Amino acid sequence: MISFFLHIFALLLVAHAFCDYPLQGDFLARGKNHLAPLPGIPWWQCLGAHALIHAGAVAYVTGSDLLGVLEFICHFAIDCLKSAGYLSFDADQSLHWLCKALWAALLVFEPSSVVRLPL
């Protein structure tokens, strides 16, 4: 069980790094800030797209739509708090990693609480 948890957690962290850095890009990174949005670009669309990319990665790795939805909600909220200045970069990343640990724990230790998709 622990090895499966570590395996899923590691995959989620790799997916997170991929989604937060190369897949985010400068446009989404700047456009998602609700306090300094890009002119003519709705910040919530940029942040929503970024959170959706993360949600898709979580759903893919875990096979769970529910965990994908939870990731979308948490990622959106955490990034909003960072943009507002309530979280530092390190705190933001720590909360994202904590979410990934929670998703892996739910999947491994409480599988009946997580709806999984047939892959």
PAKE-966773 format. One record per atom (N, C-alpha, C): residue number from 1; residue in one letter; chain; atom name; z, x, y. Coordinates in nm, 4 decimals. Layout:
# PAKE-966773
+-----+----+----+----+----------+----------+----------+
!   i ! aa ! ch ! at !       pz !       px !       py !
+-----+----+----+----+----------+----------+----------+
! NUM !  A !  A ! CA !        Z !        X !        Y !
...
+-----+----+----+----+----------+----------+----------+
***
This chain:
# PAKE-966773
+-----+----+----+----+----------+----------+----------+
!   i ! aa ! ch ! at !       pz !       px !       py !
+-----+----+----+----+----------+----------+----------+
!   1 !  M !  A !  N !   0.0000 !   0.0808 !  -0.1200 !
!   1 !  M !  A ! CA !   0.0000 !   0.0000 !   0.0000 !
!   1 !  M !  A !  C !   0.0000 !   0.0853 !   0.1265 !
!   2 !  I !  A !  N !   0.0844 !   0.1863 !   0.1302 !
!   2 !  I !  A ! CA !   0.0911 !   0.2718 !   0.2488 !
!   2 !  I !  A !  C !  -0.0413 !   0.3436 !   0.2697 !
!   3 !  S !  A !  N !  -0.1019 !   0.3900 !   0.1629 !
!   3 !  S !  A ! CA !  -0.2297 !   0.4604 !   0.1784 !
!   3 !  S !  A !  C !  -0.3383 !   0.3653 !   0.2293 !
!   4 !  F !  A !  N !  -0.3355 !   0.2391 !   0.1858 !
!   4 !  F !  A ! CA !  -0.4327 !   0.1416 !   0.2354 !
!   4 !  F !  A !  C !  -0.4080 !   0.1124 !   0.3836 !
!   5 !  F !  A !  N !  -0.2800 !   0.0997 !   0.4217 !
!   5 !  F !  A ! CA !  -0.2460 !   0.0807 !   0.5626 !
!   5 !  F !  A !  C !  -0.2997 !   0.1969 !   0.6463 !
!   6 !  L !  A !  N !  -0.2727 !   0.3197 !   0.6027 !
!   6 !  L !  A ! CA !  -0.3178 !   0.4374 !   0.6773 !
!   6 !  L !  A !  C !  -0.4698 !   0.4432 !   0.6856 !
!   7 !  H !  A !  N !  -0.5361 !   0.4034 !   0.5778 !
!   7 !  H !  A ! CA !  -0.6821 !   0.4019 !   0.5750 !
!   7 !  H !  A !  C !  -0.7361 !   0.3024 !   0.6790 !
!   8 !  I !  A !  N !  -0.6851 !   0.1790 !   0.6774 !
!   8 !  I !  A ! CA !  -0.7303 !   0.0765 !   0.7718 !
!   8 !  I !  A !  C !  -0.6949 !   0.1167 !   0.9148 !
!   9 !  F !  A !  N !  -0.5733 !   0.1672 !   0.9349 !
!   9 !  F !  A ! CA !  -0.5303 !   0.2104 !   1.0681 !
!   9 !  F !  A !  C !  -0.6225 !   0.3203 !   1.1206 !
!  10 !  A !  A !  N !  -0.6548 !   0.4173 !   1.0364 !
!  10 !  A !  A ! CA !  -0.7443 !   0.5264 !   1.0778 !
!  10 !  A !  A !  C !  -0.8830 !   0.4725 !   1.1139 !
!  11 !  L !  A !  N !  -0.9349 !   0.3809 !   1.0337 !
!  11 !  L !  A ! CA !  -1.0657 !   0.3220 !   1.0649 !
!  11 !  L !  A !  C !  -1.0619 !   0.2455 !   1.1976 !
!  12 !  L !  A !  N !  -0.9525 !   0.1736 !   1.2221 !
!  12 !  L !  A ! CA !  -0.9391 !   0.1007 !   1.3476 !
!  12 !  L !  A !  C !  -0.9305 !   0.1954 !   1.4674 !
!  13 !  L !  A !  N !  -0.8638 !   0.3089 !   1.4496 !
!  13 !  L !  A ! CA !  -0.8548 !   0.4069 !   1.5591 !
!  13 !  L !  A !  C !  -0.9900 !   0.4720 !   1.5872 !
!  14 !  V !  A !  N !  -1.0646 !   0.5010 !   1.4823 !
!  14 !  V !  A ! CA !  -1.1994 !   0.5568 !   1.5005 !
!  14 !  V !  A !  C !  -1.2866 !   0.4557 !   1.5738 !
!  15 !  A !  A !  N !  -1.2811 !   0.3295 !   1.5299 !
!  15 !  A !  A ! CA !  -1.3587 !   0.2241 !   1.5954 !
!  15 !  A !  A !  C !  -1.3165 !   0.2093 !   1.7416 !
!  16 !  H !  A !  N !  -1.1852 !   0.2189 !   1.7673 !
!  16 !  H !  A ! CA !  -1.1345 !   0.2087 !   1.9040 !
!  16 !  H !  A !  C !  -1.1911 !   0.3211 !   1.9921 !
!  17 !  A !  A !  N !  -1.1868 !   0.4425 !   1.9413 !
!  17 !  A !  A ! CA !  -1.2384 !   0.5558 !   2.0184 !
!  17 !  A !  A !  C !  -1.3876 !   0.5376 !   2.0469 !
!  18 !  F !  A !  N !  -1.4603 !   0.4925 !   1.9485 !
!  18 !  F !  A ! CA !  -1.6043 !   0.4700 !   1.9654 !
!  18 !  F !  A !  C !  -1.6304 !   0.3611 !   2.0695 !
!  19 !  C !  A !  N !  -1.5545 !   0.2521 !   2.0630 !
!  19 !  C !  A ! CA !  -1.5741 !   0.1394 !   2.1557 !
!  19 !  C !  A !  C !  -1.5233 !   0.1688 !   2.2956 !
!  20 !  D !  A !  N !  -1.4175 !   0.2468 !   2.3083 !
!  20 !  D !  A ! CA !  -1.3573 !   0.2723 !   2.4395 !
!  20 !  D !  A !  C !  -1.4264 !   0.3841 !   2.5160 !
!  21 !  Y !  A !  N !  -1.5003 !   0.4690 !   2.4487 !
!  21 !  Y !  A ! CA !  -1.5633 !   0.5806 !   2.5181 !
!  21 !  Y !  A !  C !  -1.7154 !   0.5683 !   2.5181 !
!  22 !  P !  A !  N !  -1.7880 !   0.6034 !   2.4136 !
!  22 !  P !  A ! CA !  -1.9349 !   0.5965 !   2.4253 !
!  22 !  P !  A !  C !  -1.9911 !   0.4552 !   2.4436 !
!  23 !  L !  A !  N !  -1.9307 !   0.3542 !   2.3820 !
!  23 !  L !  A ! CA !  -1.9851 !   0.2187 !   2.3951 !
!  23 !  L !  A !  C !  -1.9455 !   0.1496 !   2.5249 !
!  24 !  Q !  A !  N !  -1.8432 !   0.1997 !   2.5935 !
!  24 !  Q !  A ! CA !  -1.8039 !   0.1365 !   2.7185 !
!  24 !  Q !  A !  C !  -1.8975 !   0.1764 !   2.8322 !
!  25 !  G !  A !  N !  -1.9221 !   0.3020 !   2.8471 !
!  25 !  G !  A ! CA !  -2.0107 !   0.3486 !   2.9528 !
!  25 !  G !  A !  C !  -1.9534 !   0.3289 !   3.0921 !
!  26 !  D !  A !  N !  -2.0198 !   0.3890 !   3.1875 !
!  26 !  D !  A ! CA !  -1.9740 !   0.3858 !   3.3262 !
!  26 !  D !  A !  C !  -1.9827 !   0.2451 !   3.3857 !
!  27 !  F !  A !  N !  -2.0886 !   0.1702 !   3.3523 !
!  27 !  F !  A ! CA !  -2.1065 !   0.0361 !   3.4074 !
!  27 !  F !  A !  C !  -1.9895 !  -0.0554 !   3.3719 !
!  28 !  L !  A !  N !  -1.9562 !  -0.0641 !   3.2437 !
!  28 !  L !  A ! CA !  -1.8450 !  -0.1500 !   3.2032 !
!  28 !  L !  A !  C !  -1.7113 !  -0.0954 !   3.2523 !
!  29 !  A !  A !  N !  -1.6948 !   0.0360 !   3.2488 !
!  29 !  A !  A ! CA !  -1.5688 !   0.0963 !   3.2935 !
!  29 !  A !  A !  C !  -1.5407 !   0.0632 !   3.4392 !
!  30 !  R !  A !  N !  -1.6420 !   0.0674 !   3.5236 !
!  30 !  R !  A ! CA !  -1.6228 !   0.0356 !   3.6654 !
!  30 !  R !  A !  C !  -1.6271 !  -0.1145 !   3.6904 !
!  31 !  G !  A !  N !  -1.7127 !  -0.1839 !   3.6191 !
!  31 !  G !  A ! CA !  -1.7317 !  -0.3259 !   3.6438 !
!  31 !  G !  A !  C !  -1.6183 !  -0.4152 !   3.5980 !
!  32 !  K !  A !  N !  -1.5367 !  -0.3679 !   3.5043 !
!  32 !  K !  A ! CA !  -1.4290 !  -0.4524 !   3.4497 !
!  32 !  K !  A !  C !  -1.3039 !  -0.4567 !   3.5373 !
!  33 !  N !  A !  N !  -1.3000 !  -0.3763 !   3.6413 !
!  33 !  N !  A ! CA !  -1.1826 !  -0.3702 !   3.7286 !
!  33 !  N !  A !  C !  -1.1831 !  -0.4880 !   3.8254 !
!  34 !  H !  A !  N !  -1.0892 !  -0.5795 !   3.8077 !
!  34 !  H !  A ! CA !  -1.0859 !  -0.6999 !   3.8913 !
!  34 !  H !  A !  C !  -1.0417 !  -0.6726 !   4.0350 !
!  35 !  L !  A !  N !  -0.9826 !  -0.5576 !   4.0610 !
!  35 !  L !  A ! CA !  -0.9411 !  -0.5255 !   4.1979 !
!  35 !  L !  A !  C !  -1.0502 !  -0.4517 !   4.2753 !
!  36 !  A !  A !  N !  -1.1463 !  -0.3955 !   4.2045 !
!  36 !  A !  A ! CA !  -1.2574 !  -0.3251 !   4.2695 !
!  36 !  A !  A !  C !  -1.3860 !  -0.3513 !   4.1912 !
!  37 !  P !  A !  N !  -1.4290 !  -0.4778 !   4.1857 !
!  37 !  P !  A ! CA !  -1.5471 !  -0.5102 !   4.1058 !
!  37 !  P !  A !  C !  -1.6749 !  -0.4537 !   4.1674 !
!  38 !  L !  A !  N !  -1.7757 !  -0.4380 !   4.0852 !
!  38 !  L !  A ! CA !  -1.9058 !  -0.3961 !   4.1354 !
!  38 !  L !  A !  C !  -1.9667 !  -0.5119 !   4.2143 !
!  39 !  P !  A !  N !  -2.0283 !  -0.4842 !   4.3266 !
!  39 !  P !  A ! CA !  -2.0866 !  -0.5922 !   4.4065 !
!  39 !  P !  A !  C !  -2.1871 !  -0.6751 !   4.3257 !
!  40 !  G !  A !  N !  -2.1667 !  -0.8062 !   4.3274 !
!  40 !  G !  A ! CA !  -2.2576 !  -0.8977 !   4.2602 !
!  40 !  G !  A !  C !  -2.2399 !  -0.9089 !   4.1102 !
!  41 !  I !  A !  N !  -2.1442 !  -0.8362 !   4.0547 !
!  41 !  I !  A ! CA !  -2.1205 !  -0.8380 !   3.9107 !
!  41 !  I !  A !  C !  -1.9829 !  -0.8989 !   3.8855 !
!  42 !  P !  A !  N !  -1.9749 !  -1.0123 !   3.8153 !
!  42 !  P !  A ! CA !  -1.8437 !  -1.0704 !   3.7854 !
!  42 !  P !  A !  C !  -1.7619 !  -0.9769 !   3.6945 !
!  43 !  W !  A !  N !  -1.6457 !  -0.9357 !   3.7442 !
!  43 !  W !  A ! CA !  -1.5615 !  -0.8414 !   3.6685 !
!  43 !  W !  A !  C !  -1.5266 !  -0.8949 !   3.5308 !
!  44 !  W !  A !  N !  -1.5021 !  -1.0257 !   3.5221 !
!  44 !  W !  A ! CA !  -1.4590 !  -1.0848 !   3.3950 !
!  44 !  W !  A !  C !  -1.5697 !  -1.0786 !   3.2899 !
!  45 !  Q !  A !  N !  -1.6956 !  -1.0746 !   3.3331 !
!  45 !  Q !  A ! CA !  -1.8038 !  -1.0589 !   3.2356 !
!  45 !  Q !  A !  C !  -1.8041 !  -0.9178 !   3.1782 !
!  46 !  C !  A !  N !  -1.7809 !  -0.8199 !   3.2635 !
!  46 !  C !  A ! CA !  -1.7751 !  -0.6810 !   3.2153 !
!  46 !  C !  A !  C !  -1.6550 !  -0.6606 !   3.1235 !
!  47 !  L !  A !  N !  -1.5387 !  -0.7091 !   3.1665 !
!  47 !  L !  A ! CA !  -1.4194 !  -0.6943 !   3.0836 !
!  47 !  L !  A !  C !  -1.4334 !  -0.7742 !   2.9551 !
!  48 !  G !  A !  N !  -1.4905 !  -0.8928 !   2.9651 !
!  48 !  G !  A ! CA !  -1.5130 !  -0.9737 !   2.8455 !
!  48 !  G !  A !  C !  -1.6070 !  -0.9062 !   2.7464 !
!  49 !  A !  A !  N !  -1.7130 !  -0.8454 !   2.7975 !
!  49 !  A !  A ! CA !  -1.8064 !  -0.7734 !   2.7094 !
!  49 !  A !  A !  C !  -1.7363 !  -0.6560 !   2.6417 !
!  50 !  H !  A !  N !  -1.6570 !  -0.5829 !   2.7198 !
!  50 !  H !  A ! CA !  -1.5841 !  -0.4683 !   2.6641 !
!  50 !  H !  A !  C !  -1.4852 !  -0.5135 !   2.5561 !
!  51 !  A !  A !  N !  -1.4090 !  -0.6185 !   2.5851 !
!  51 !  A !  A ! CA !  -1.3128 !  -0.6703 !   2.4869 !
!  51 !  A !  A !  C !  -1.3839 !  -0.7264 !   2.3644 !
!  52 !  L !  A !  N !  -1.5002 !  -0.7858 !   2.3845 !
!  52 !  L !  A ! CA !  -1.5769 !  -0.8403 !   2.2720 !
!  52 !  L !  A !  C !  -1.6303 !  -0.7304 !   2.1807 !
!  53 !  I !  A !  N !  -1.6695 !  -0.6189 !   2.2383 !
!  53 !  I !  A ! CA !  -1.7123 !  -0.5042 !   2.1572 !
!  53 !  I !  A !  C !  -1.5964 !  -0.4604 !   2.0679 !
!  54 !  H !  A !  N !  -1.4773 !  -0.4506 !   2.1235 !
!  54 !  H !  A ! CA !  -1.3588 !  -0.4141 !   2.0458 !
!  54 !  H !  A !  C !  -1.3275 !  -0.5195 !   1.9402 !
!  55 !  A !  A !  N !  -1.3371 !  -0.6462 !   1.9785 !
!  55 !  A !  A ! CA !  -1.3091 !  -0.7548 !   1.8837 !
!  55 !  A !  A !  C !  -1.4043 !  -0.7490 !   1.7656 !
!  56 !  G !  A !  N !  -1.5304 !  -0.7236 !   1.7933 !
!  56 !  G !  A ! CA !  -1.6283 !  -0.7120 !   1.6853 !
!  56 !  G !  A !  C !  -1.5982 !  -0.5969 !   1.5917 !
!  57 !  A !  A !  N !  -1.5537 !  -0.4851 !   1.6471 !
!  57 !  A !  A ! CA !  -1.5189 !  -0.3691 !   1.5637 !
!  57 !  A !  A !  C !  -1.3988 !  -0.4003 !   1.4748 !
!  58 !  V !  A !  N !  -1.2977 !  -0.4653 !   1.5314 !
!  58 !  V !  A ! CA !  -1.1789 !  -0.5018 !   1.4527 !
!  58 !  V !  A !  C !  -1.2161 !  -0.6017 !   1.3433 !
!  59 !  A !  A !  N !  -1.2952 !  -0.7023 !   1.3777 !
!  59 !  A !  A ! CA !  -1.3370 !  -0.8013 !   1.2779 !
!  59 !  A !  A !  C !  -1.4187 !  -0.7344 !   1.1677 !
!  60 !  Y !  A !  N !  -1.5025 !  -0.6402 !   1.2045 !
!  60 !  Y !  A ! CA !  -1.5850 !  -0.5702 !   1.1054 !
!  60 !  Y !  A !  C !  -1.4990 !  -0.4855 !   1.0108 !
!  61 !  V !  A !  N !  -1.4091 !  -0.4071 !   1.0673 !
!  61 !  V !  A ! CA !  -1.3254 !  -0.3184 !   0.9856 !
!  61 !  V !  A !  C !  -1.2314 !  -0.3983 !   0.8953 !
!  62 !  T !  A !  N !  -1.1725 !  -0.5038 !   0.9502 !
!  62 !  T !  A ! CA !  -1.0709 !  -0.5790 !   0.8740 !
!  62 !  T !  A !  C !  -1.1286 !  -0.6956 !   0.7940 !
!  63 !  G !  A !  N !  -1.2480 !  -0.7403 !   0.8308 !
!  63 !  G !  A ! CA !  -1.3041 !  -0.8585 !   0.7667 !
!  63 !  G !  A !  C !  -1.2366 !  -0.9868 !   0.8113 !
!  64 !  S !  A !  N !  -1.1687 !  -0.9840 !   0.9244 !
!  64 !  S !  A ! CA !  -1.0913 !  -1.0985 !   0.9711 !
!  64 !  S !  A !  C !  -1.1341 !  -1.1438 !   1.1100 !
!  65 !  D !  A !  N !  -1.1839 !  -1.2672 !   1.1179 !
!  65 !  D !  A ! CA !  -1.2153 !  -1.3255 !   1.2488 !
!  65 !  D !  A !  C !  -1.0891 !  -1.3400 !   1.3330 !
!  66 !  L !  A !  N !  -0.9801 !  -1.3794 !   1.2688 !
!  66 !  L !  A ! CA !  -0.8541 !  -1.3984 !   1.3400 !
!  66 !  L !  A !  C !  -0.8104 !  -1.2692 !   1.4087 !
!  67 !  L !  A !  N !  -0.8147 !  -1.1581 !   1.3381 !
!  67 !  L !  A ! CA !  -0.7754 !  -1.0311 !   1.3993 !
!  67 !  L !  A !  C !  -0.8729 !  -0.9917 !   1.5096 !
!  68 !  G !  A !  N !  -0.9997 !  -1.0267 !   1.4934 !
!  68 !  G !  A ! CA !  -1.0968 !  -1.0023 !   1.6002 !
!  68 !  G !  A !  C !  -1.0625 !  -1.0808 !   1.7260 !
!  69 !  V !  A !  N !  -1.0249 !  -1.2066 !   1.7096 !
!  69 !  V !  A ! CA !  -0.9859 !  -1.2899 !   1.8246 !
!  69 !  V !  A !  C !  -0.8592 !  -1.2352 !   1.8902 !
!  70 !  L !  A !  N !  -0.7614 !  -1.1974 !   1.8090 !
!  70 !  L !  A ! CA !  -0.6381 !  -1.1395 !   1.8642 !
!  70 !  L !  A !  C !  -0.6670 !  -1.0104 !   1.9395 !
!  71 !  E !  A !  N !  -0.7577 !  -0.9298 !   1.8858 !
!  71 !  E !  A ! CA !  -0.7961 !  -0.8057 !   1.9539 !
!  71 !  E !  A !  C !  -0.8609 !  -0.8372 !   2.0887 !
!  72 !  F !  A !  N !  -0.9492 !  -0.9364 !   2.0925 !
!  72 !  F !  A ! CA !  -1.0139 !  -0.9735 !   2.2180 !
!  72 !  F !  A !  C !  -0.9090 !  -1.0090 !   2.3232 !
!  73 !  I !  A !  N !  -0.8163 !  -1.0953 !   2.2862 !
!  73 !  I !  A ! CA !  -0.7135 !  -1.1411 !   2.3799 !
!  73 !  I !  A !  C !  -0.6271 !  -1.0235 !   2.4274 !
!  74 !  C !  A !  N !  -0.5791 !  -0.9435 !   2.3330 !
!  74 !  C !  A ! CA !  -0.4908 !  -0.8312 !   2.3691 !
!  74 !  C !  A !  C !  -0.5643 !  -0.7251 !   2.4495 !
!  75 !  H !  A !  N !  -0.6874 !  -0.6926 !   2.4087 !
!  75 !  H !  A ! CA !  -0.7607 !  -0.5886 !   2.4798 !
!  75 !  H !  A !  C !  -0.7903 !  -0.6325 !   2.6238 !
!  76 !  F !  A !  N !  -0.8301 !  -0.7573 !   2.6409 !
!  76 !  F !  A ! CA !  -0.8572 !  -0.8114 !   2.7738 !
!  76 !  F !  A !  C !  -0.7309 !  -0.8021 !   2.8605 !
!  77 !  A !  A !  N !  -0.6184 !  -0.8485 !   2.8059 !
!  77 !  A !  A ! CA !  -0.4931 !  -0.8498 !   2.8829 !
!  77 !  A !  A !  C !  -0.4458 !  -0.7086 !   2.9171 !
!  78 !  I !  A !  N !  -0.4490 !  -0.6184 !   2.8205 !
!  78 !  I !  A ! CA !  -0.4034 !  -0.4807 !   2.8441 !
!  78 !  I !  A !  C !  -0.4885 !  -0.4137 !   2.9509 !
!  79 !  D !  A !  N !  -0.6208 !  -0.4299 !   2.9422 !
!  79 !  D !  A ! CA !  -0.7075 !  -0.3672 !   3.0416 !
!  79 !  D !  A !  C !  -0.6911 !  -0.4293 !   3.1802 !
!  80 !  C !  A !  N !  -0.6607 !  -0.5589 !   3.1860 !
!  80 !  C !  A ! CA !  -0.6300 !  -0.6226 !   3.3152 !
!  80 !  C !  A !  C !  -0.5049 !  -0.5601 !   3.3768 !
!  81 !  L !  A !  N !  -0.4033 !  -0.5405 !   3.2949 !
!  81 !  L !  A ! CA !  -0.2792 !  -0.4802 !   3.3438 !
!  81 !  L !  A !  C !  -0.3023 !  -0.3375 !   3.3920 !
!  82 !  K !  A !  N !  -0.3883 !  -0.2638 !   3.3209 !
!  82 !  K !  A ! CA !  -0.4183 !  -0.1269 !   3.3643 !
!  82 !  K !  A !  C !  -0.4930 !  -0.1288 !   3.4975 !
!  83 !  S !  A !  N !  -0.5913 !  -0.2170 !   3.5101 !
!  83 !  S !  A ! CA !  -0.6677 !  -0.2251 !   3.6352 !
!  83 !  S !  A !  C !  -0.5796 !  -0.2636 !   3.7532 !
!  84 !  A !  A !  N !  -0.4781 !  -0.3445 !   3.7276 !
!  84 !  A !  A ! CA !  -0.3868 !  -0.3878 !   3.8338 !
!  84 !  A !  A !  C !  -0.2835 !  -0.2810 !   3.8688 !
!  85 !  G !  A !  N !  -0.2813 !  -0.1720 !   3.7936 !
!  85 !  G !  A ! CA !  -0.1885 !  -0.0640 !   3.8222 !
!  85 !  G !  A !  C !  -0.0541 !  -0.0761 !   3.7528 !
!  86 !  Y !  A !  N !  -0.0400 !  -0.1739 !   3.6633 !
!  86 !  Y !  A ! CA !   0.0868 !  -0.1918 !   3.5919 !
!  86 !  Y !  A !  C !   0.1017 !  -0.0956 !   3.4741 !
!  87 !  L !  A !  N !  -0.0092 !  -0.0415 !   3.4269 !
!  87 !  L !  A ! CA !  -0.0062 !   0.0506 !   3.3132 !
!  87 !  L !  A !  C !  -0.0802 !   0.1784 !   3.3486 !
!  88 !  S !  A !  N !  -0.0275 !   0.2888 !   3.3019 !
!  88 !  S !  A ! CA !  -0.0998 !   0.4153 !   3.3150 !
!  88 !  S !  A !  C !  -0.2062 !   0.4219 !   3.2054 !
!  89 !  F !  A !  N !  -0.2911 !   0.5219 !   3.2145 !
!  89 !  F !  A ! CA !  -0.3920 !   0.5414 !   3.1103 !
!  89 !  F !  A !  C !  -0.3254 !   0.5609 !   2.9746 !
!  90 !  D !  A !  N !  -0.2207 !   0.6439 !   2.9701 !
!  90 !  D !  A ! CA !  -0.1511 !   0.6689 !   2.8433 !
!  90 !  D !  A !  C !  -0.0848 !   0.5434 !   2.7885 !
!  91 !  A !  A !  N !  -0.0231 !   0.4646 !   2.8760 !
!  91 !  A !  A ! CA !   0.0399 !   0.3400 !   2.8310 !
!  91 !  A !  A !  C !  -0.0656 !   0.2430 !   2.7785 !
!  92 !  D !  A !  N !  -0.1784 !   0.2349 !   2.8473 !
!  92 !  D !  A ! CA !  -0.2901 !   0.1503 !   2.8045 !
!  92 !  D !  A !  C !  -0.3361 !   0.1889 !   2.6636 !
!  93 !  Q !  A !  N !  -0.3597 !   0.3168 !   2.6431 !
!  93 !  Q !  A ! CA !  -0.4057 !   0.3624 !   2.5112 !
!  93 !  Q !  A !  C !  -0.2984 !   0.3423 !   2.4041 !
!  94 !  S !  A !  N !  -0.1727 !   0.3648 !   2.4400 !
!  94 !  S !  A ! CA !  -0.0636 !   0.3444 !   2.3441 !
!  94 !  S !  A !  C !  -0.0554 !   0.1985 !   2.3000 !
!  95 !  L !  A !  N !  -0.0715 !   0.1065 !   2.3930 !
!  95 !  L !  A ! CA !  -0.0685 !  -0.0360 !   2.3576 !
!  95 !  L !  A !  C !  -0.1880 !  -0.0733 !   2.2693 !
!  96 !  H !  A !  N !  -0.3036 !  -0.0170 !   2.2981 !
!  96 !  H !  A ! CA !  -0.4203 !  -0.0434 !   2.2127 !
!  96 !  H !  A !  C !  -0.3949 !   0.0084 !   2.0701 !
!  97 !  W !  A !  N !  -0.3383 !   0.1272 !   2.0601 !
!  97 !  W !  A ! CA !  -0.3084 !   0.1833 !   1.9274 !
!  97 !  W !  A !  C !  -0.2025 !   0.0991 !   1.8566 !
!  98 !  L !  A !  N !  -0.1039 !   0.0518 !   1.9311 !
!  98 !  L !  A ! CA !  -0.0006 !  -0.0331 !   1.8724 !
!  98 !  L !  A !  C !  -0.0619 !  -0.1618 !   1.8168 !
!  99 !  C !  A !  N !  -0.1554 !  -0.2183 !   1.8894 !
!  99 !  C !  A ! CA !  -0.2261 !  -0.3369 !   1.8376 !
!  99 !  C !  A !  C !  -0.2979 !  -0.3046 !   1.7075 !
! 100 !  K !  A !  N !  -0.3633 !  -0.1900 !   1.7028 !
! 100 !  K !  A ! CA !  -0.4351 !  -0.1520 !   1.5798 !
! 100 !  K !  A !  C !  -0.3372 !  -0.1363 !   1.4632 !
! 101 !  A !  A !  N !  -0.2203 !  -0.0806 !   1.4899 !
! 101 !  A !  A ! CA !  -0.1187 !  -0.0678 !   1.3847 !
! 101 !  A !  A !  C !  -0.0725 !  -0.2055 !   1.3383 !
! 102 !  L !  A !  N !  -0.0567 !  -0.2979 !   1.4319 !
! 102 !  L !  A ! CA !  -0.0167 !  -0.4345 !   1.3962 !
! 102 !  L !  A !  C !  -0.1246 !  -0.5029 !   1.3128 !
! 103 !  W !  A !  N !  -0.2517 !  -0.4890 !   1.3524 !
! 103 !  W !  A ! CA !  -0.3597 !  -0.5523 !   1.2740 !
! 103 !  W !  A !  C !  -0.3615 !  -0.4960 !   1.1323 !
! 104 !  A !  A !  N !  -0.3470 !  -0.3645 !   1.1195 !
! 104 !  A !  A ! CA !  -0.3475 !  -0.3019 !   0.9866 !
! 104 !  A !  A !  C !  -0.2278 !  -0.3493 !   0.9054 !
! 105 !  A !  A !  N !  -0.1116 !  -0.3585 !   0.9681 !
! 105 !  A !  A ! CA !   0.0088 !  -0.4040 !   0.8974 !
! 105 !  A !  A !  C !  -0.0064 !  -0.5482 !   0.8510 !
! 106 !  L !  A !  N !  -0.0585 !  -0.6348 !   0.9365 !
! 106 !  L !  A ! CA !  -0.0797 !  -0.7736 !   0.8957 !
! 106 !  L !  A !  C !  -0.1767 !  -0.7822 !   0.7795 !
! 107 !  L !  A !  N !  -0.2826 !  -0.7062 !   0.7866 !
! 107 !  L !  A ! CA !  -0.3834 !  -0.7084 !   0.6814 !
! 107 !  L !  A !  C !  -0.3281 !  -0.6596 !   0.5483 !
! 108 !  V !  A !  N !  -0.2478 !  -0.5550 !   0.5533 !
! 108 !  V !  A ! CA !  -0.1985 !  -0.4915 !   0.4303 !
! 108 !  V !  A !  C !  -0.0716 !  -0.5569 !   0.3782 !
! 109 !  F !  A !  N !   0.0246 !  -0.5829 !   0.4662 !
! 109 !  F !  A ! CA !   0.1553 !  -0.6289 !   0.4206 !
! 109 !  F !  A !  C !   0.1753 !  -0.7801 !   0.4267 !
! 110 !  E !  A !  N !   0.0933 !  -0.8498 !   0.5041 !
! 110 !  E !  A ! CA !   0.1010 !  -0.9964 !   0.5140 !
! 110 !  E !  A !  C !  -0.0393 !  -1.0561 !   0.5021 !
! 111 !  P !  A !  N !  -0.1102 !  -1.0256 !   0.3942 !
! 111 !  P !  A ! CA !  -0.2501 !  -1.0687 !   0.3849 !
! 111 !  P !  A !  C !  -0.2686 !  -1.2204 !   0.3893 !
! 112 !  S !  A !  N !  -0.1680 !  -1.2967 !   0.3495 !
! 112 !  S !  A ! CA !  -0.1819 !  -1.4426 !   0.3528 !
! 112 !  S !  A !  C !  -0.1827 !  -1.4964 !   0.4957 !
! 113 !  S !  A !  N !  -0.1365 !  -1.4144 !   0.5923 !
! 113 !  S !  A ! CA !  -0.1335 !  -1.4592 !   0.7317 !
! 113 !  S !  A !  C !  -0.2661 !  -1.4301 !   0.8031 !
! 114 !  V !  A !  N !  -0.3549 !  -1.3602 !   0.7363 !
! 114 !  V !  A ! CA !  -0.4801 !  -1.3180 !   0.7976 !
! 114 !  V !  A !  C !  -0.5976 !  -1.3796 !   0.7221 !
! 115 !  V !  A !  N !  -0.6782 !  -1.4543 !   0.7950 !
! 115 !  V !  A ! CA !  -0.7979 !  -1.5128 !   0.7353 !
! 115 !  V !  A !  C !  -0.9029 !  -1.4035 !   0.7246 !
! 116 !  R !  A !  N !  -0.9502 !  -1.3783 !   0.6036 !
! 116 !  R !  A ! CA !  -1.0497 !  -1.2728 !   0.5819 !
! 116 !  R !  A !  C !  -1.1839 !  -1.3345 !   0.5501 !
! 117 !  L !  A !  N !  -1.2867 !  -1.2679 !   0.5914 !
! 117 !  L !  A ! CA !  -1.4230 !  -1.3115 !   0.5634 !
! 117 !  L !  A !  C !  -1.4733 !  -1.2456 !   0.4357 !
! 118 !  P !  A !  N !  -1.5504 !  -1.3165 !   0.3581 !
! 118 !  P !  A ! CA !  -1.6113 !  -1.2496 !   0.2423 !
! 118 !  P !  A !  C !  -1.7189 !  -1.1527 !   0.2915 !
! 119 !  L !  A !  N !  -1.7081 !  -1.0287 !   0.2499 !
! 119 !  L !  A ! CA !  -1.8072 !  -0.9275 !   0.2930 !
! 119 !  L !  A !  C !  -1.9038 !  -0.8993 !   0.1824 !
+-----+----+----+----+----------+----------+----------+
***
